[in-house]
Amino acid sequence: MQNYDLPDANTGNTFNGAVFTFADIELIPEPEFFQGQPFDTAELSVSPGFGLEPVLQLSSERESLRIETGRVSSITITPFLVALPPGLYHWDLKITFADGRIKTYIGGKWRINPIITV
């Protein structure tokens, strides 16, 4: 799994989103399985630690993640209000392919900062 830390966000503020583009073959550990296979669903989970329940889940089924497939495929985190308490979180992105395979290619840390103005 590739490590990528999401940009810091402030609690109570809008996170502008992010785009993960799957065009660089180095990002894909098993490119022979990826090429030509459309994504079916994607789910991003955020947790305060490994083995703990997620405190935030974004999903293509709930339209908080947008999937675009083609020669270059991408998954977009759409903007949303960050309602998490300040702290350091861990996240990963699980992709389900149209043929039923499930892969987690990317994950990392995400710092949520406190704000003074309420």
Secondary structure by P-SEA (a helix, b strand, c coil): cbbbbcccccccccccbbbbbcccccccccccccccccccbbbbbbbcccccccccccccccccbbbbbcccccccccbbbbcccbbbbbbbbbbbcccccccccbbbbbbbbbbccc
